[in-house]
Amino acid sequence: MTNPKVKIYTDGACANNPGKGGYGIVLMYEKNDGSVVQKNLSRGFNMTTNNRMELLAVIDALNALKSPCDIELYSDSKYVVDAINQKWLEGWILKNWKLNTKNPVKNIDLWQRLIEAMKPHKIEFIWVKGHASNEFNNLCDKLAVEARNKQELEQDSGFEN
């Protein structure tokens, strides 16, 4: 039996940086009859950074899946996509979460969560240009901004100012 094929779009948004932030996710799964099931998710946070929102969007999208999947994951975050595709993440792990400058990698808590969230899946990370003509990236951005602008915002427990 083959794994379900899923397309995921994610985006993070932050007013100021750091500041109020949010993320948007679009999950799409094609059923056997050819129809597409789409689920939109979002969350907003009181104080965070754009990069943390980009990462958390990917983590929460992967964690929303109920079984191992073959995934095309689209993000406008070079930070996230290049960390995977350019093997930066592997290098950070080998260097005990240090950059070439010997400074610690930022957002280690989320990178570690991402590693765990990725384990059951086969994922292709694909960069898309933000604020361009990609319908689903634009929807993610809209969801992220709406989440960031809500009255009730969550605390980003891993954020350090």
ChimeraX attribute file (.defattr): number of C-alpha atoms within 10 A of each C-alpha:
attribute: neighborCount
match mode: 1-to-1
recipient: residues
	/A:1	3
	/A:2	7
	/A:3	12
	/A:4	14
	/A:5	15
	/A:6	19
	/A:7	18
	/A:8	24
	/A:9	27
	/A:10	34
	/A:11	33
	/A:12	33
	/A:13	29
	/A:14	26
	/A:15	16
	/A:16	12
	/A:17	13
	/A:18	17
	/A:19	16
	/A:20	24
	/A:21	32
	/A:22	36
	/A:23	32
	/A:24	34
	/A:25	28
	/A:26	23
	/A:27	22
	/A:28	18
	/A:29	17
	/A:30	14
	/A:31	11
	/A:32	8
	/A:33	6
	/A:34	8
	/A:35	9
	/A:36	13
	/A:37	11
	/A:38	13
	/A:39	11
	/A:40	16
	/A:41	18
	/A:42	24
	/A:43	23
	/A:44	29
	/A:45	23
	/A:46	19
	/A:47	23
	/A:48	26
	/A:49	24
	/A:50	22
	/A:51	22
	/A:52	25
	/A:53	26
	/A:54	26
	/A:55	25
	/A:56	24
	/A:57	28
	/A:58	27
	/A:59	21
	/A:60	20
	/A:61	22
	/A:62	25
	/A:63	15
	/A:64	12
	/A:65	14
	/A:66	7
	/A:67	11
	/A:68	16
	/A:69	19
	/A:70	16
	/A:71	21
	/A:72	17
	/A:73	22
	/A:74	23
	/A:75	27
	/A:76	21
	/A:77	21
	/A:78	16
	/A:79	14
	/A:80	21
	/A:81	21
	/A:82	15
	/A:83	17
	/A:84	14
	/A:85	15
	/A:86	10
	/A:87	11
	/A:88	16
	/A:89	19
	/A:90	13
	/A:91	15
	/A:92	18
	/A:93	15
	/A:94	10
	/A:95	14
	/A:96	11
	/A:97	19
	/A:98	16
	/A:99	15
	/A:100	11
	/A:101	7
	/A:102	10
	/A:103	9
	/A:104	14
	/A:105	18
	/A:106	15
	/A:107	16
	/A:108	15
	/A:109	13
	/A:110	18
	/A:111	22
	/A:112	13
	/A:113	15
	/A:114	19
	/A:115	11
	/A:116	13
	/A:117	18
	/A:118	16
	/A:119	11
	/A:120	13
	/A:121	15
	/A:122	14
	/A:123	17
	/A:124	15
	/A:125	18
	/A:126	17
	/A:127	17
	/A:128	18
	/A:129	13
	/A:130	14
	/A:131	12
	/A:132	10
	/A:133	10
	/A:134	11
	/A:135	10
	/A:136	18
	/A:137	25
	/A:138	18
	/A:139	19
	/A:140	25
	/A:141	24
	/A:142	19
	/A:143	26
	/A:144	28
	/A:145	24
	/A:146	18
	/A:147	24
	/A:148	28
	/A:149	18
	/A:150	15
	/A:151	9
	/A:152	11
	/A:153	17
	/A:154	16
	/A:155	13
	/A:156	17
	/A:157	10
	/A:158	12
	/A:159	15
	/A:160	11
	/A:161	7
